[in-house]
Amino acid sequence: MIFIKTILKDFFNLFIPSKCLNCGINLHEHEKFVCKDCLFKIPQTRFHLYSENAVSELFWGRVKLEYAFSYYYFTKGSILQGLIHSIKYHHNKELAFELGKQFGIGIKDSDFSKEIELIVPVPLHPKKEKQRGYNQSKYIALGVSDIIKIDVSDNILKRKVYTSTQTKKSRIQRWENVKNAFIIENESFIKNKHIAILDDVVTTGATIEACANLLKNIEGVKVSVISLAYATD
């Protein structure tokens, strides 16, 4: 069966080859969605190598975290912005998973990956998830998990309030928008665990801060924060 699927895929790609979502060139056999040249052009933060970085500084004096970092820089008009737009608005969950794998490959040998026990994606409100078709952060988390072999759970944090978009809001407005938006379920499952909250893009950190403060109220829980990208403007 696998052999037949491979033959059919090769036959299909012969006539309608897969193309890079950014530059449009034909992808090679082991490339998915983005060619290696475009992937190389997406700037990496390397924040996972430093305890003090632009993401960790967002949370200083707000919530105590074990680790806090993003893997890529996100800027307007960038390759990554186009890819994340495809993930969020074109239902491209496979791309979310693939970028999560790239994230996982980059951090698999880090101290973080050796210490974390569970990855919890930032949830969407059920109404928004239904509109979008899926939670992009969950599929990024599954891609990371595929590489570093840490379980993912979307049954811990739940979004109880349907909030307006955070875009164009100030830091204070973002915090007010989400401060009471989440609840915790299955509390006993996460006692005494080191939890990594994962989001797609960190800007002011307001959403993750709201999630982290809830988790830190649970007995013995340590919290880290990771995201695919950090927005610099």
N, C-alpha and C positions, 0 to 999 in steps of 0.2 A: 504493500500500500504506500509506504514512504517513497519507494522507488518511482511508483506511478505519479505521485504528487510532484516529485522532483522533475520528472520528464515534462509534465504538463506546465510547470512553472517555467522551465527553460524554454519550452515551445512558445508560451505566451510572451515571455520577455524578448524573444527573438523578433517578434513583430510589433509589440508594444512595450518597449523597454521602460523600466522604472527610471524616473528622472529625479534629480536633486530638487528638493522643494525650494531651494534658494537660487541656485544659478541655472538650473534646467538641464545640465549635462546628464548623459546616461550614467546610471550608477553601475559600479562594478559588482561582482558576485557577492562580496561580503559587506557591501555598504547598504544601509537602510535609511531611506528618506533624505539623508543629507550626505553629500560626498565628503571624503576625508579632507579635501582642501578647504571647503566651507566650514567644516567642523573645527579645523585647526585655526580658522580666523576668529572664532568666538573666544573672546578673552577670558581666561580663567583667573579667578581671584587668588587661588592658593591660600585662602584664609584658613583652611583646615590644618595648616602647618604652624599657625600662630594662635596662641590663646587670646591675644589682644589684636583685634582687627575691627574693621568698620562695622561689621554686624554685631559683634559682641559689645561694642561701645554703645550701640543703640539701647541696650538693656541695662547699662550701668545705673545703679540707683533705682531701678524699676522692678527687677526680678532677678534672683540669683540663678545662674545657669552654669552647668558643668562645661558645655561646649556651645559655641554659637558661630555658625559660618554659612556662607553660600559658595556654590561652586563656580558659577559664571557671573560676569558683569552683565547687567541689562541696561541698555541705553536706547533712546528713541531712534528709530530708523535703522537699527542694527539687524544683523542676521537673526539673532536670538529673538528679537521682538516679533519678527515674521513667523518664526517657528512656534512661539507661544501663542500667537494669534490663531494659528492653525490648530493648535491643541485645544484652545478654549472655545473657539467659535466654529470650527469645522469638524468637530467630533473626532479628532485624530488621536484616539487613545493609544494607538500603536506607536505613534511618534513620542507621546508622553513617556511610554514605557522605555523606548529606545534612549531618550535623553536621560532618563533615570539610570539606565545601565551605564551610560558614559560617566555619570556622576559617581556611581558605585565603583567603577574601575579606577577613577581618580583617587578615591578615599579608602580603598579596601585595605591598605597597609597602615592606615593611621591608627593612633591610639583610640580615637573615637570608635572606630569599627570593632575594636577588641572589647570595649567596655559597654556598649549599648546593648539593651536587652529587648527592646520593642520599638518599632517605628509607628507613630500615630499621625496620619495625615490630617491636616486642618479640614474639617468637614464643611460641606456646603449645606445650606438649608434645603430640605427635601424639594421645595418648590423650584429653587434655582437648579438643583441637580436634575430634576425632571426636564426643565427647559434646556439645559446644556446637554443632557444625555448621559453624563457621568461626572465624577469628581476627578479633575485633572491631577490634583495632588496625590490622590490614591494611586493612580497609574504611574506617576513619577516614583512614588514610594515603592511600588512593586518592582520597578526596574532596578532601583537601588538594592532592594532585597535580593533580587536574582543574583547579584554579584557578591554582596557581603554576607548573605545567608542569615539575615536577621528578620524575624517575623514582622508582618504588618497587620495592624488591627484598626478597622474603621468602626468598631463597636464600643469605643471608649469615650470619645468626644462626640457630642451631638450639638447641632446648631438649632436652637429653639426659636430664635427670632430672625425673621426675614429682614435683613438690613439693606439699605440702599448702597449703591456702589461706593467704594472708597476713593475712586479716581477723583482728583482735583480737591479732595478734602485736606485740611491742615492736619498736623499731627494730633492736636487736641480734638478736632472734629472726628477723626478716625477712631480715637479712643472712646469718645462718647458713643459712637455708632456701634461699637462691638462689646463694650465692657460687660454687658449682661446677656450676651447673645448665645453663650454656650452652657451646656450642662455635662456632667460626667455620668456614665453608666458603667456597670460591671466594675465598681470600685475595688472590690476584693481581688480582682484579677491582677491589678497593677500595684498592689502594696509591695513596698520594698524593691521596686524595680527602677532601673534607669531607662527613662523614656525619651525618645527623640521625636519632637514635633516637627513635621515636615510640611512646608508650604511651597508653592511654585515660585513666587517672587516676594522678597521682603523689601518694603519701602520704608515705612516708619516703624514697623514692628508692632503696631497696635493690636492686630488680630492675634498674633502669636503670643503677645504678652497676656492677653485675656485668657488664652488657653493654658499658658504656663502657670499662671496664678492659681487656676483651678486645680491643676494636677499637683502642684506643690502642697496643697492642703491635705493630700492623701498620705497616710502613714508611710514613712520610709522612702517616698518617691524622690528620685533625682531627675532633673529635667535638662535636656539639651535641645537646641534649636538648629535645624538645618533647612536650607532651601536650595532649589535649583539655581536661582539667580538673585542678585542684589541690585536694586535699581539705584543708579547713581544720579539720575536727574528726573 
